[in-house]
Amino acid sequence: MNMVVCCKQVIDPEAPPASFSIDSAANKVIPPAGIPPVVNPFDEQAIEAALRIKDAVGGKITVISLGINLTRDVIKKPLSMGADELILLEDEAFEGGDSWSTAYALAMAIKKAGEYDIIFCGRQASDWDAGQVGLGIAEILGIPSVTVVKKAEVINGKARVERVVADGYEIVEVTLPALITITNELGEARYPTLRGIMAAAKKQPIIWKPADIEVEPSQIGAAGRRANLVKLFQPVREGKCEIIEGDDAADTAAKLAMKLRGLKVI
Amino acid sequence: MAEYKGVMVLGEVIDDKLAAITTEILGCGRRLADELKEELSCILMGGEVAKVADEAIAFGADKVYIAEDSLLKDYRTDSYIVVTEKIVQEATPRILLLGQTAVGRDLAPKLAFRLGTSLATDCLELEVDTKAKLLSATRSVYGGNARAIFTSESLPQMATARQKAMSPLERDDSRKGEIISVKVEIDPAEIRTDVIEKVEEEAAGIKLEDASIIVSGGRGIGGPEGFEQLEELAKILKGALGASRPPCDNGWTPTTAQVGLTGKIVAPDLYIAVAISGASQHLAGCSGSKNIVAINRDAEANIFKEARLGVVADWKQIIPPLTERVRELMAG
């Protein structure tokens, strides 16, 4: 199985909300001091989905990541987990894009990288939360897609997946090649082993510039945007929390129950 | 070059009725259409949906496009996109709205790329500049930590709305509208996915999305046994049991109980958050609640910024006496 996984380096979504701040003049988030970036957790789970298939039926996993100033030991983590090859679209021209220009660049890189059976993406990036790039890649490449998948296997040359829906899941079969987006219900991504880390340390990422993947400069990065970001801001949280205290736990609980009665919710 | 005019909504039908999200985006669409002085239309697709057309009109649509076919009975990307694309290309709406649901998440981005247009997903607010005729979409981003306002010059301007973020109109069965039957032409060979089986995992009883009281547990509950205690409280309150993501990821609760950005969006009268820290992704799911009560032993927990009432204590000390007091109050 030839598998491609798209990974994005993002600000750590587990960073405490208090550490979050915005530069309003630039409409950009200020990376929180002392908290290193991470691979988008849903993308790590996409790597895990690919590794489970590699464990079962063998294959090759190529990771592609678009960004600038990518932190090497962050973006190489998929290699430490067991992916085979890392391609970086690292150039100013790729920067500042939206779902459109990003999907276009990644799709062209995937075309250049060679044959593929399955493309895995995380269901959304934890920074912009758009959930579009994976589907955009599938549409540009003309392949079928299944979204929010929590389990993926290859059976008789097709992918058989479990797609999460509101009240449970569907078991779906899709012809290959296909693009699959992965959701957290897949389970925890494996930790890199020491051997994996050492093997990854020896591997150098392949770096592609726009000319390497034959893209129109006007279609990538900020130039290729179709959405305009007007404003980025933090919502103001109004309201105060009334803390209930009592002589002991039972007393506090009783006071809380009376408050709820007062609110007419019980 | 066709003129782009009007607001169009892609509706969803569940159990022969409009899905709640559809009534909400019709309400939003009606407001936008009125400001633009243009029409509001609604697409309904499925096996048999013609009977729901009148409901769509009663909730604000001027026109309803009915697309019926056995191949549309269950949602599939490849069949739904072909039919929607055809209707949109013929009707050329200025604005196209969908719900941020299992269908919307799957269909909207692929449709946007197929139409060559831009899409704003999971919108909390949608406004229109009547002079420039530009849709202004306010999205939740950075896991709920921030808001971003987007516009786009590509057409149609597409957006998906978060559930419970928009308000439906009062149902008015005296409203009149036009019903248009769409000829459905789908090549079955073009449908590249096959649903082998549907598995329901949701606990019986009140659905989280509909519950007026929810008792919800977080990482601090520590295991499935703790959730049994919360479930007892939820039962007495005649409410539903929810959870933040870690308990679901750990298998302490079914994943269908997850409240949050990538889980259920809830807006009950009362949301009791037990041992939940209040990460933004979780708050995105419950901030629509009328009253949030937080029980957490960490006084600095982010949940206290969102809660109306709080108790700073170990939940294990509070929940048993709280359950007893509530039982007494509700019996008396």
Interface residues (C-beta under 8 A of the other chain):
Chain A: I11 P13 E14 P16 P17 A18 F20 I22 V29 D98 S99 W100 A103 R123 Q124 S126 D127 W128 D129 A130 G131 Q132 L135 G136 A138 E139 I140 P144 S145 V146 T147 V148 K150 R160 E162 V164 V165 A166 D167 G168 Y169 E170 I171 V172 E173 V174 T175 A178 T183 N184 E185 G187 E188 R226 A227 N228 L229 V230 K231 L232 F233 Q234 P235 R237 G239 C241 E242 I243 I244 A249 A250 T252 A253 A254 L256 A257 K259 L260 R261 L263 V265 I266
Chain B: T77 D78 T101 A102 R105 D106 P109 K110 A112 F113 R114 T117 S118 L119 A120 T121 D122 S136 R139 S140 V141 Y142 G143 N145 A146 R147 A148 I149 F150 T151 S152 E153 S154 R192 T193 D194 V195 I196 E197 K198 V199 E200 E201 E202 I213 L237 R245 C248 D249 T255 T256 L261 T262 K264 D269 L270 G278 A279 S280 Q281 N291 V293 A294 N302 F304 K305 E306 A307 R308 L309 G310 V311 V312 A313 D314 Q317 I318 I319 P320 P321 L322 E324 R325 V326 L329 M330
